Amino acid sequence: MYRTQILLEPEQHRILTEIARQEKRSLSDILREMVDKQIAEREQMALAAAARALLVDYQTDQELTAFHALDGDDFHA
């Protein structure tokens, strides 16, 4: 782990400290959890944006749609 200092607004610190106290966890643990959730959310948003950017290609590009007729067919190796 890396040690990082952050500055919180007084109200942010008060609320986070109360959450940590209620959950019997450290303030650092609460903050790491929140950072992890924010990172996951941003990664999900980036993937969704990439999918939207490629949607037209996947709907119209013959090389990408050539096997569309096979959708739903069982595959037996």
Residue pairs with C-beta under 8 A, 6 or more apart in sequence:
6 31
8 16
16 27
16 30
16 31
17 27
19 30
20 26
20 27
20 29
20 30
23 30
57 64
58 64
58 65
59 65
